[in-house]
């Protein structure tokens, strides 16, 4: 994670940050909702 952050700082690739944040949030949501009531809603989105 530290290498990724330093890469973003050095290369000035700030536009990658929202994409990575979105992927992290979606990944966490999928893992947490695996056995919950929210799972059918998530599966219909994708």
Buried (B, 14 or more C-beta within 10 A) or exposed (E): EEEEEEEBEEEEEEEEEEEEEEEEEEEEEBEEBEEEEEEEEBEEEE
